[in-house]
């Protein structure tokens, strides 16, 4: 079975102190998922596992292949505060905001 390039769909959420990416990556092998942050880019790679090399497909509706997705994260992300978890085919990446990206209340003073 030939592998294809897969672009996992993603939902993006925001809280006060982080951004959260939720990527749909069914069939991916956790050991083959790679999340990297470099030069203001976040890259997600993974490989969907082949069911069995011994089977001959008669009909195939599942997409098997290599997942790839890249995001520009810029200076708003603290690269030391990036965490990734994979569970039941869903990769969740939490990106902690840098102090510059967090909202800040400015005190108004009397003259």
MARLUMLUM-788987 format. One record per residue: residue number from 1; residue in three letters; x, y, z of N, C-alpha, C in turn. Coordinates in nm, 2 decimals. Layout:
BEGIN
{site NUM; 'Ala'; {X; Y; Z}; {X; Y; Z}; {X; Y; Z}};
...
//
This chain:
BEGIN
{site 1; 'Unk'; {0.09; -0.12; 0.00}; {0.00; 0.00; 0.00}; {0.09; 0.12; 0.00}};
{site 2; 'Unk'; {0.06; 0.21; -0.09}; {0.15; 0.33; -0.10}; {0.11; 0.44; 0.00}};
{site 3; 'Unk'; {0.21; 0.50; 0.06}; {0.19; 0.60; 0.16}; {0.17; 0.74; 0.09}};
{site 4; 'Unk'; {0.08; 0.82; 0.16}; {0.06; 0.95; 0.10}; {0.10; 1.06; 0.21}};
{site 5; 'Unk'; {0.11; 1.18; 0.16}; {0.14; 1.29; 0.25}; {0.00; 1.33; 0.31}};
{site 6; 'Unk'; {0.00; 1.34; 0.44}; {-0.12; 1.37; 0.52}; {-0.11; 1.50; 0.59}};
{site 7; 'Unk'; {-0.20; 1.59; 0.58}; {-0.20; 1.72; 0.65}; {-0.31; 1.70; 0.76}};
{site 8; 'Unk'; {-0.27; 1.68; 0.88}; {-0.37; 1.66; 0.99}; {-0.45; 1.79; 1.01}};
{site 9; 'Unk'; {-0.58; 1.78; 1.02}; {-0.67; 1.89; 1.06}; {-0.63; 1.94; 1.20}};
{site 10; 'Unk'; {-0.65; 2.07; 1.22}; {-0.61; 2.12; 1.36}; {-0.72; 2.22; 1.40}};
{site 11; 'Unk'; {-0.74; 2.21; 1.53}; {-0.82; 2.32; 1.60}; {-0.73; 2.40; 1.69}};
{site 12; 'Unk'; {-0.74; 2.53; 1.69}; {-0.66; 2.61; 1.77}; {-0.74; 2.68; 1.88}};
{site 13; 'Unk'; {-0.69; 2.68; 2.00}; {-0.76; 2.74; 2.12}; {-0.66; 2.84; 2.19}};
{site 14; 'Unk'; {-0.72; 2.93; 2.26}; {-0.63; 3.02; 2.34}; {-0.69; 3.03; 2.48}};
{site 15; 'Unk'; {-0.60; 3.04; 2.58}; {-0.63; 3.07; 2.72}; {-0.55; 3.19; 2.75}};
{site 16; 'Unk'; {-0.56; 3.24; 2.88}; {-0.48; 3.35; 2.92}; {-0.33; 3.34; 2.91}};
{site 17; 'Unk'; {-0.28; 3.21; 2.93}; {-0.14; 3.20; 2.93}; {-0.08; 3.10; 2.83}};
{site 18; 'Unk'; {-0.17; 3.04; 2.74}; {-0.12; 2.95; 2.64}; {-0.21; 2.94; 2.52}};
{site 19; 'Unk'; {-0.15; 2.89; 2.41}; {-0.23; 2.85; 2.29}; {-0.23; 2.69; 2.29}};
{site 20; 'Unk'; {-0.34; 2.64; 2.24}; {-0.35; 2.49; 2.24}; {-0.38; 2.45; 2.10}};
{site 21; 'Unk'; {-0.30; 2.35; 2.04}; {-0.33; 2.30; 1.91}; {-0.38; 2.15; 1.93}};
{site 22; 'Unk'; {-0.49; 2.12; 1.87}; {-0.54; 1.98; 1.87}; {-0.54; 1.93; 1.73}};
{site 23; 'Unk'; {-0.45; 1.83; 1.70}; {-0.44; 1.77; 1.57}; {-0.49; 1.63; 1.56}};
{site 24; 'Unk'; {-0.57; 1.60; 1.46}; {-0.62; 1.47; 1.44}; {-0.52; 1.39; 1.36}};
{site 25; 'Unk'; {-0.46; 1.29; 1.43}; {-0.36; 1.20; 1.36}; {-0.39; 1.05; 1.39}};
{site 26; 'Unk'; {-0.50; 1.00; 1.34}; {-0.54; 0.86; 1.37}; {-0.43; 0.77; 1.30}};
{site 27; 'Unk'; {-0.41; 0.66; 1.38}; {-0.32; 0.56; 1.33}; {-0.17; 0.59; 1.35}};
{site 28; 'Unk'; {-0.14; 0.71; 1.39}; {0.00; 0.75; 1.41}; {0.06; 0.67; 1.53}};
{site 29; 'Unk'; {0.19; 0.63; 1.51}; {0.26; 0.56; 1.61}; {0.33; 0.67; 1.70}};
{site 30; 'Unk'; {0.30; 0.66; 1.83}; {0.34; 0.77; 1.92}; {0.49; 0.78; 1.92}};
{site 31; 'Unk'; {0.56; 0.67; 1.90}; {0.71; 0.67; 1.89}; {0.76; 0.74; 1.77}};
{site 32; 'Unk'; {0.68; 0.76; 1.67}; {0.72; 0.82; 1.54}; {0.67; 0.96; 1.52}};
{site 33; 'Unk'; {0.61; 1.02; 1.63}; {0.56; 1.15; 1.62}; {0.67; 1.24; 1.67}};
{site 34; 'Unk'; {0.70; 1.35; 1.59}; {0.81; 1.44; 1.63}; {0.75; 1.58; 1.62}};
{site 35; 'Unk'; {0.77; 1.66; 1.73}; {0.73; 1.80; 1.75}; {0.85; 1.88; 1.77}};
{site 36; 'Unk'; {0.88; 1.97; 1.69}; {1.00; 2.06; 1.70}; {0.97; 2.20; 1.69}};
{site 37; 'Unk'; {1.04; 2.28; 1.77}; {1.03; 2.43; 1.76}; {1.16; 2.49; 1.73}};
{site 38; 'Unk'; {1.17; 2.56; 1.62}; {1.30; 2.62; 1.58}; {1.27; 2.73; 1.48}};
{site 39; 'Unk'; {1.35; 2.84; 1.51}; {1.34; 2.96; 1.42}; {1.20; 3.01; 1.40}};
{site 40; 'Unk'; {1.12; 3.02; 1.51}; {0.99; 3.07; 1.51}; {0.89; 2.98; 1.43}};
{site 41; 'Unk'; {0.92; 2.86; 1.42}; {0.83; 2.76; 1.35}; {0.81; 2.64; 1.44}};
{site 42; 'Unk'; {0.69; 2.59; 1.44}; {0.66; 2.46; 1.51}; {0.63; 2.36; 1.40}};
{site 43; 'Unk'; {0.69; 2.25; 1.41}; {0.67; 2.15; 1.30}; {0.63; 2.02; 1.37}};
{site 44; 'Unk'; {0.52; 1.96; 1.31}; {0.47; 1.83; 1.36}; {0.48; 1.73; 1.25}};
{site 45; 'Unk'; {0.55; 1.62; 1.28}; {0.56; 1.51; 1.18}; {0.52; 1.38; 1.25}};
{site 46; 'Unk'; {0.47; 1.28; 1.17}; {0.43; 1.16; 1.23}; {0.41; 1.06; 1.11}};
{site 47; 'Unk'; {0.39; 0.93; 1.15}; {0.37; 0.83; 1.05}; {0.25; 0.74; 1.09}};
{site 48; 'Unk'; {0.16; 0.72; 1.01}; {0.04; 0.63; 1.03}; {0.09; 0.49; 1.01}};
{site 49; 'Unk'; {0.06; 0.41; 1.11}; {0.11; 0.27; 1.11}; {0.03; 0.19; 1.00}};
{site 50; 'Unk'; {0.10; 0.10; 0.94}; {0.04; 0.01; 0.84}; {-0.02; -0.10; 0.92}};
{site 51; 'Unk'; {-0.14; -0.14; 0.89}; {-0.21; -0.25; 0.96}; {-0.13; -0.38; 0.95}};
{site 52; 'Unk'; {-0.10; -0.42; 0.84}; {-0.02; -0.54; 0.82}; {0.04; -0.55; 0.68}};
{site 53; 'Unk'; {0.17; -0.58; 0.68}; {0.24; -0.59; 0.55}; {0.20; -0.71; 0.48}};
{site 54; 'Unk'; {0.15; -0.81; 0.55}; {0.11; -0.94; 0.49}; {-0.03; -0.94; 0.42}};
{site 55; 'Unk'; {-0.11; -0.84; 0.45}; {-0.24; -0.83; 0.39}; {-0.24; -0.76; 0.25}};
{site 56; 'Unk'; {-0.32; -0.81; 0.16}; {-0.33; -0.75; 0.03}; {-0.47; -0.67; 0.03}};
{site 57; 'Unk'; {-0.46; -0.54; 0.02}; {-0.58; -0.46; 0.03}; {-0.68; -0.49; -0.09}};
{site 58; 'Unk'; {-0.80; -0.51; -0.07}; {-0.90; -0.52; -0.17}; {-0.98; -0.39; -0.18}};
{site 59; 'Unk'; {-0.99; -0.33; -0.07}; {-1.05; -0.19; -0.07}; {-0.99; -0.12; 0.05}};
{site 60; 'Unk'; {-0.96; 0.01; 0.02}; {-0.89; 0.08; 0.13}; {-0.94; 0.23; 0.13}};
{site 61; 'Unk'; {-1.01; 0.26; 0.25}; {-1.06; 0.39; 0.27}; {-0.98; 0.47; 0.37}};
{site 62; 'Unk'; {-0.90; 0.40; 0.45}; {-0.81; 0.47; 0.54}; {-0.69; 0.53; 0.47}};
{site 63; 'Unk'; {-0.66; 0.66; 0.51}; {-0.54; 0.72; 0.46}; {-0.42; 0.68; 0.54}};
{site 64; 'Unk'; {-0.32; 0.62; 0.48}; {-0.20; 0.59; 0.55}; {-0.09; 0.67; 0.49}};
{site 65; 'Unk'; {0.00; 0.72; 0.58}; {0.11; 0.79; 0.52}; {0.18; 0.87; 0.63}};
{site 66; 'Unk'; {0.25; 0.97; 0.58}; {0.33; 1.06; 0.67}; {0.26; 1.19; 0.70}};
{site 67; 'Unk'; {0.23; 1.22; 0.83}; {0.17; 1.34; 0.87}; {0.28; 1.45; 0.87}};
{site 68; 'Unk'; {0.24; 1.57; 0.82}; {0.33; 1.69; 0.83}; {0.24; 1.82; 0.84}};
{site 69; 'Unk'; {0.28; 1.90; 0.94}; {0.21; 2.03; 0.95}; {0.31; 2.12; 1.01}};
{site 70; 'Unk'; {0.31; 2.25; 0.96}; {0.41; 2.35; 1.01}; {0.33; 2.48; 1.05}};
{site 71; 'Unk'; {0.37; 2.54; 1.16}; {0.30; 2.66; 1.21}; {0.41; 2.77; 1.23}};
{site 72; 'Unk'; {0.38; 2.89; 1.20}; {0.46; 3.00; 1.24}; {0.42; 3.04; 1.38}};
{site 73; 'Unk'; {0.51; 3.04; 1.48}; {0.48; 3.07; 1.62}; {0.53; 3.21; 1.66}};
{site 74; 'Unk'; {0.63; 3.26; 1.59}; {0.68; 3.39; 1.63}; {0.74; 3.40; 1.77}};
{site 75; 'Unk'; {0.74; 3.52; 1.81}; {0.80; 3.56; 1.94}; {0.70; 3.55; 2.06}};
{site 76; 'Unk'; {0.57; 3.52; 2.02}; {0.47; 3.51; 2.13}; {0.48; 3.38; 2.21}};
{site 77; 'Unk'; {0.56; 3.29; 2.17}; {0.57; 3.16; 2.24}; {0.70; 3.15; 2.31}};
{site 78; 'Unk'; {0.69; 3.10; 2.44}; {0.81; 3.07; 2.52}; {0.84; 2.92; 2.48}};
{site 79; 'Unk'; {0.95; 2.90; 2.41}; {0.99; 2.77; 2.36}; {1.02; 2.67; 2.47}};
{site 80; 'Unk'; {1.04; 2.72; 2.59}; {1.07; 2.63; 2.70}; {0.94; 2.58; 2.76}};
{site 81; 'Unk'; {0.82; 2.64; 2.72}; {0.69; 2.60; 2.77}; {0.61; 2.54; 2.66}};
{site 82; 'Unk'; {0.66; 2.44; 2.59}; {0.59; 2.37; 2.49}; {0.58; 2.23; 2.54}};
{site 83; 'Unk'; {0.45; 2.17; 2.53}; {0.43; 2.04; 2.58}; {0.34; 1.97; 2.48}};
{site 84; 'Unk'; {0.36; 1.84; 2.45}; {0.28; 1.76; 2.36}; {0.24; 1.63; 2.42}};
{site 85; 'Unk'; {0.11; 1.59; 2.39}; {0.06; 1.47; 2.44}; {-0.02; 1.40; 2.33}};
{site 86; 'Unk'; {-0.01; 1.27; 2.32}; {-0.08; 1.19; 2.22}; {-0.17; 1.09; 2.28}};
{site 87; 'Unk'; {-0.30; 1.09; 2.25}; {-0.40; 1.00; 2.31}; {-0.51; 0.97; 2.21}};
{site 88; 'Unk'; {-0.53; 0.84; 2.19}; {-0.64; 0.80; 2.10}; {-0.65; 0.87; 1.97}};
{site 89; 'Unk'; {-0.53; 0.88; 1.90}; {-0.53; 0.94; 1.77}; {-0.53; 1.09; 1.76}};
{site 90; 'Unk'; {-0.52; 1.16; 1.88}; {-0.53; 1.30; 1.89}; {-0.40; 1.36; 1.95}};
{site 91; 'Unk'; {-0.33; 1.44; 1.88}; {-0.21; 1.51; 1.94}; {-0.25; 1.65; 1.99}};
{site 92; 'Unk'; {-0.22; 1.67; 2.12}; {-0.25; 1.80; 2.18}; {-0.11; 1.87; 2.21}};
{site 93; 'Unk'; {-0.09; 1.99; 2.15}; {0.03; 2.06; 2.18}; {-0.01; 2.19; 2.25}};
{site 94; 'Unk'; {0.05; 2.21; 2.37}; {0.03; 2.33; 2.45}; {0.15; 2.42; 2.43}};
{site 95; 'Unk'; {0.13; 2.55; 2.39}; {0.23; 2.64; 2.37}; {0.22; 2.76; 2.47}};
{site 96; 'Unk'; {0.31; 2.76; 2.57}; {0.30; 2.87; 2.67}; {0.34; 3.00; 2.61}};
{site 97; 'Unk'; {0.26; 3.10; 2.64}; {0.28; 3.24; 2.59}; {0.41; 3.30; 2.66}};
{site 98; 'Unk'; {0.48; 3.38; 2.58}; {0.59; 3.45; 2.64}; {0.53; 3.56; 2.72}};
{site 99; 'Unk'; {0.61; 3.62; 2.82}; {0.55; 3.73; 2.90}; {0.51; 3.85; 2.81}};
{site 100; 'Unk'; {0.58; 3.87; 2.70}; {0.54; 3.98; 2.61}; {0.40; 3.96; 2.55}};
{site 101; 'Unk'; {0.36; 3.84; 2.53}; {0.24; 3.81; 2.46}; {0.12; 3.81; 2.56}};
{site 102; 'Unk'; {0.14; 3.80; 2.69}; {0.03; 3.79; 2.78}; {-0.03; 3.93; 2.80}};
{site 103; 'Unk'; {-0.16; 3.94; 2.82}; {-0.22; 4.07; 2.85}; {-0.17; 4.13; 2.98}};
{site 104; 'Unk'; {-0.15; 4.26; 2.98}; {-0.10; 4.32; 3.10}; {-0.19; 4.44; 3.13}};
{site 105; 'Unk'; {-0.24; 4.45; 3.25}; {-0.32; 4.57; 3.29}; {-0.22; 4.68; 3.33}};
{site 106; 'Unk'; {-0.25; 4.80; 3.27}; {-0.17; 4.92; 3.30}; {-0.24; 5.00; 3.40}};
{site 107; 'Unk'; {-0.17; 5.03; 3.51}; {-0.23; 5.12; 3.61}; {-0.23; 5.26; 3.56}};
{site 108; 'Unk'; {-0.35; 5.33; 3.58}; {-0.36; 5.47; 3.54}; {-0.34; 5.55; 3.67}};
{site 109; 'Unk'; {-0.24; 5.64; 3.67}; {-0.21; 5.72; 3.79}; {-0.26; 5.86; 3.77}};
{site 110; 'Unk'; {-0.29; 5.92; 3.89}; {-0.33; 6.06; 3.89}; {-0.20; 6.15; 3.88}};
{site 111; 'Unk'; {-0.22; 6.26; 3.81}; {-0.11; 6.35; 3.79}; {-0.09; 6.44; 3.92}};
//
